[in-house]
Amino acid sequence: MPLTIMPYITISARSGGAKKAIVWYKANLHAKVKSVMVSSTNPDRIGHAELEFGNITVMLADPMGPAKTPDDLGGTPVQFFLQYPKGSKGVWENAVKQGATVPEGREYKEQPWGWATGTIICPFGYEWSIGEDVKKWSGEETAEQLGMKDIASEF
């Protein structure tokens, strides 16, 4: 069984590169910089970095090898959800003030599943939903609210 999952994202030079992304994620999404490595022959290029969001590490780098950026793909193939214990609306609002865009219909508001969330596309092309659990519903209560059924036991 794995110990954890650590997404690895690539930051396009067109959007400012990995150095700019590290600064933006730290300032606006409260990431903690765990490590940043550059080549001794090219100190302007981030070869590997690790940012902590709570107990999850997201790794990132400037493009190399076959990795694709949202710019290369015309959008992001992954979505991130940042859960805060409280104050998530302020984080979302600040991110928007600092250059993130809001997908249509994804403004910050209370959601039918009992959370208050809003979604942004960061300046580097990745989608981040930012929110907090305001209702503290159980899984059963959430499923009932949404008119769904939990079928995890079938797997």
C-alpha atoms as a printed R data frame, in Angstrom:
    type eleno elety resid chain resno       x      y       z
1   ATOM     1    CA   MET     A     1   0.000  0.000   0.000
2   ATOM     2    CA   PRO     A     2   1.430  3.434  -0.896
3   ATOM     3    CA   LEU     A     3   2.251  5.900   1.874
4   ATOM     4    CA   THR     A     4   0.859  8.959   0.068
5   ATOM     5    CA   ILE     A     5   0.213 10.516  -3.317
6   ATOM     6    CA   MET     A     6   2.193 13.499  -4.535
7   ATOM     7    CA   PRO     A     7   1.009 15.141  -7.748
8   ATOM     8    CA   TYR     A     8   3.748 16.458 -10.018
9   ATOM     9    CA   ILE     A     9   2.856 19.483 -12.134
10  ATOM    10    CA   THR     A    10   4.798 21.214 -14.882
11  ATOM    11    CA   ILE     A    11   4.796 24.997 -15.157
12  ATOM    12    CA   SER     A    12   4.987 26.597 -18.582
13  ATOM    13    CA   ALA     A    13   7.551 29.275 -19.356
14  ATOM    14    CA   ARG     A    14   4.706 31.161 -21.110
15  ATOM    15    CA   SER     A    15   2.941 31.519 -17.761
16  ATOM    16    CA   GLY     A    16   6.074 32.648 -15.927
17  ATOM    17    CA   GLY     A    17   7.802 29.385 -15.049
18  ATOM    18    CA   ALA     A    18   8.223 27.408 -11.856
19  ATOM    19    CA   LYS     A    19   9.956 30.162  -9.857
20  ATOM    20    CA   LYS     A    20   7.001 32.488 -10.372
21  ATOM    21    CA   ALA     A    21   4.577 29.654  -9.549
22  ATOM    22    CA   ILE     A    22   6.333 28.885  -6.259
23  ATOM    23    CA   VAL     A    23   6.105 32.529  -5.210
24  ATOM    24    CA   TRP     A    24   2.419 32.721  -6.226
25  ATOM    25    CA   TYR     A    25   1.384 29.467  -4.506
26  ATOM    26    CA   LYS     A    26   3.207 30.466  -1.321
27  ATOM    27    CA   ALA     A    27   1.695 33.958  -1.204
28  ATOM    28    CA   ASN     A    28  -1.835 33.107  -2.292
29  ATOM    29    CA   LEU     A    29  -2.592 29.476  -1.400
30  ATOM    30    CA   HIS     A    30  -0.415 29.327   1.739
31  ATOM    31    CA   ALA     A    31   1.927 26.652   0.391
32  ATOM    32    CA   LYS     A    32   5.040 25.929   2.424
33  ATOM    33    CA   VAL     A    33   8.199 25.620   0.345
34  ATOM    34    CA   LYS     A    34   9.802 22.299   1.245
35  ATOM    35    CA   SER     A    35  12.572 22.158  -1.385
36  ATOM    36    CA   VAL     A    36  13.637 23.832  -4.618
37  ATOM    37    CA   MET     A    37  16.436 22.451  -6.777
38  ATOM    38    CA   VAL     A    38  18.132 24.064  -9.747
39  ATOM    39    CA   SER     A    39  20.829 22.832 -12.055
40  ATOM    40    CA   SER     A    40  24.326 24.163 -11.362
41  ATOM    41    CA   THR     A    41  24.605 24.834 -15.108
42  ATOM    42    CA   ASN     A    42  21.211 26.544 -15.405
43  ATOM    43    CA   PRO     A    43  20.172 28.194 -12.116
44  ATOM    44    CA   ASP     A    44  17.167 29.888 -13.776
45  ATOM    45    CA   ARG     A    45  15.472 26.529 -14.371
46  ATOM    46    CA   ILE     A    46  13.697 24.680 -11.563
47  ATOM    47    CA   GLY     A    47  14.488 20.993 -11.961
48  ATOM    48    CA   HIS     A    48  12.419 19.930  -8.961
49  ATOM    49    CA   ALA     A    49  10.485 21.643  -6.187
50  ATOM    50    CA   GLU     A    50   8.173 20.465  -3.424
51  ATOM    51    CA   LEU     A    51   5.406 22.548  -1.871
52  ATOM    52    CA   GLU     A    52   3.372 21.448   1.125
53  ATOM    53    CA   PHE     A    53  -0.342 22.141   1.292
54  ATOM    54    CA   GLY     A    54  -1.233 20.879   4.746
55  ATOM    55    CA   ASN     A    55  -0.080 17.266   4.813
56  ATOM    56    CA   ILE     A    56   0.059 16.867   1.016
57  ATOM    57    CA   THR     A    57   3.135 17.586  -1.092
58  ATOM    58    CA   VAL     A    58   2.756 18.884  -4.632
59  ATOM    59    CA   MET     A    59   5.901 18.631  -6.713
60  ATOM    60    CA   LEU     A    60   6.558 20.967  -9.613
61  ATOM    61    CA   ALA     A    61   9.191 21.895 -12.157
62  ATOM    62    CA   ASP     A    62   9.844 23.762 -15.352
63  ATOM    63    CA   PRO     A    63   9.118 21.634 -18.447
64  ATOM    64    CA   MET     A    64  11.352 18.689 -19.219
65  ATOM    65    CA   GLY     A    65  10.906 15.393 -20.993
66  ATOM    66    CA   PRO     A    66   7.418 14.381 -22.085
67  ATOM    67    CA   ALA     A    67   5.572 16.322 -19.345
68  ATOM    68    CA   LYS     A    68   2.873 18.687 -20.603
69  ATOM    69    CA   THR     A    69   1.645 21.958 -19.158
70  ATOM    70    CA   PRO     A    70  -1.917 23.334 -19.272
71  ATOM    71    CA   ASP     A    71  -0.646 25.714 -21.988
72  ATOM    72    CA   ASP     A    72   0.456 22.708 -24.075
73  ATOM    73    CA   LEU     A    73  -2.864 20.922 -23.553
74  ATOM    74    CA   GLY     A    74  -5.230 23.881 -23.873
75  ATOM    75    CA   GLY     A    75  -6.364 23.417 -20.250
76  ATOM    76    CA   THR     A    76  -5.576 21.346 -17.209
77  ATOM    77    CA   PRO     A    77  -6.149 17.595 -16.998
78  ATOM    78    CA   VAL     A    78  -6.180 17.703 -13.178
79  ATOM    79    CA   GLN     A    79  -8.094 19.550 -10.500
80  ATOM    80    CA   PHE     A    80  -6.971 20.276  -6.963
81  ATOM    81    CA   PHE     A    81  -9.156 20.843  -3.923
82  ATOM    82    CA   LEU     A    82  -7.724 22.860  -1.047
83  ATOM    83    CA   GLN     A    83  -9.619 22.363   2.195
84  ATOM    84    CA   TYR     A    84  -9.189 24.985   4.876
85  ATOM    85    CA   PRO     A    85 -10.564 24.707   8.418
86  ATOM    86    CA   LYS     A    86 -11.961 28.240   8.048
87  ATOM    87    CA   GLY     A    87 -11.272 31.424   6.111
88  ATOM    88    CA   SER     A    88 -11.348 29.778   2.689
89  ATOM    89    CA   LYS     A    89 -13.403 32.587   1.154
90  ATOM    90    CA   GLY     A    90 -10.611 35.057   1.932
91  ATOM    91    CA   VAL     A    91  -8.051 32.751   0.317
92  ATOM    92    CA   TRP     A    92 -10.261 32.426  -2.785
93  ATOM    93    CA   GLU     A    93 -10.870 36.197  -2.983
94  ATOM    94    CA   ASN     A    94  -7.161 36.977  -2.615
95  ATOM    95    CA   ALA     A    95  -6.216 34.480  -5.321
96  ATOM    96    CA   VAL     A    96  -8.666 36.173  -7.689
97  ATOM    97    CA   LYS     A    97  -7.204 39.606  -6.830
98  ATOM    98    CA   GLN     A    98  -3.740 38.210  -7.553
99  ATOM    99    CA   GLY     A    99  -4.472 37.028 -11.092
100 ATOM   100    CA   ALA     A   100  -6.511 33.832 -10.836
101 ATOM   101    CA   THR     A   101  -9.612 33.592 -13.003
102 ATOM   102    CA   VAL     A   102 -12.980 32.133 -12.033
103 ATOM   103    CA   PRO     A   103 -14.571 29.567 -14.365
104 ATOM   104    CA   GLU     A   104 -18.146 30.433 -15.245
105 ATOM   105    CA   GLY     A   105 -20.557 29.346 -12.511
106 ATOM   106    CA   ARG     A   106 -17.776 28.448 -10.072
107 ATOM   107    CA   GLU     A   107 -17.883 31.509  -7.819
108 ATOM   108    CA   TYR     A   108 -17.418 31.013  -4.083
109 ATOM   109    CA   LYS     A   109 -20.719 30.008  -2.470
110 ATOM   110    CA   GLU     A   110 -22.329 27.397  -0.266
111 ATOM   111    CA   GLN     A   111 -22.655 24.162  -2.225
112 ATOM   112    CA   PRO     A   112 -25.421 21.527  -2.102
113 ATOM   113    CA   TRP     A   113 -23.036 19.042  -0.454
114 ATOM   114    CA   GLY     A   114 -22.605 21.241   2.628
115 ATOM   115    CA   TRP     A   115 -19.328 22.939   1.813
116 ATOM   116    CA   ALA     A   116 -18.612 26.533   0.891
117 ATOM   117    CA   THR     A   117 -16.293 26.501  -2.123
118 ATOM   118    CA   GLY     A   118 -15.171 28.453  -5.128
119 ATOM   119    CA   THR     A   119 -12.934 27.492  -8.024
120 ATOM   120    CA   ILE     A   120 -10.077 29.361  -9.662
121 ATOM   121    CA   ILE     A   121  -7.723 28.798 -12.521
122 ATOM   122    CA   CYS     A   122  -4.324 29.919 -11.236
123 ATOM   123    CA   PRO     A   123  -2.056 31.993 -13.489
124 ATOM   124    CA   PHE     A   124  -0.234 28.752 -14.382
125 ATOM   125    CA   GLY     A   125  -3.340 27.058 -15.799
126 ATOM   126    CA   TYR     A   126  -4.250 24.650 -12.990
127 ATOM   127    CA   GLU     A   127  -7.720 24.430 -11.471
128 ATOM   128    CA   TRP     A   128  -8.022 24.803  -7.703
129 ATOM   129    CA   SER     A   129 -11.255 24.547  -5.758
130 ATOM   130    CA   ILE     A   130 -10.906 26.253  -2.394
131 ATOM   131    CA   GLY     A   131 -13.334 25.594   0.416
132 ATOM   132    CA   GLU     A   132 -14.329 24.460   3.846
133 ATOM   133    CA   ASP     A   133 -16.842 22.073   5.379
134 ATOM   134    CA   VAL     A   134 -19.520 24.361   6.806
135 ATOM   135    CA   LYS     A   135 -22.296 21.804   7.482
136 ATOM   136    CA   LYS     A   136 -20.125 18.955   8.832
137 ATOM   137    CA   TRP     A   137 -22.484 16.372   7.350
138 ATOM   138    CA   SER     A   138 -21.745 12.658   7.426
139 ATOM   139    CA   GLY     A   139 -21.212 10.824   4.148
140 ATOM   140    CA   GLU     A   140 -24.755  9.483   4.384
141 ATOM   141    CA   GLU     A   141 -26.197 12.955   4.954
142 ATOM   142    CA   THR     A   142 -24.242 14.344   2.020
143 ATOM   143    CA   ALA     A   143 -25.390 11.535  -0.279
144 ATOM   144    CA   GLU     A   144 -28.995 12.074   0.805
145 ATOM   145    CA   GLN     A   145 -28.715 15.831   0.177
146 ATOM   146    CA   LEU     A   146 -27.417 15.151  -3.337
147 ATOM   147    CA   GLY     A   147 -29.887 12.373  -4.118
148 ATOM   148    CA   MET     A   148 -27.027  9.889  -4.455
149 ATOM   149    CA   LYS     A   149 -26.101  6.507  -3.011
150 ATOM   150    CA   ASP     A   150 -22.680  5.396  -1.760
151 ATOM   151    CA   ILE     A   151 -21.708  2.175  -3.544
152 ATOM   152    CA   ALA     A   152 -18.151  1.855  -2.195
153 ATOM   153    CA   SER     A   153 -19.023 -1.520  -0.678
154 ATOM   154    CA   GLU     A   154 -19.466 -2.904  -4.219
155 ATOM   155    CA   PHE     A   155 -15.754 -2.615  -4.866
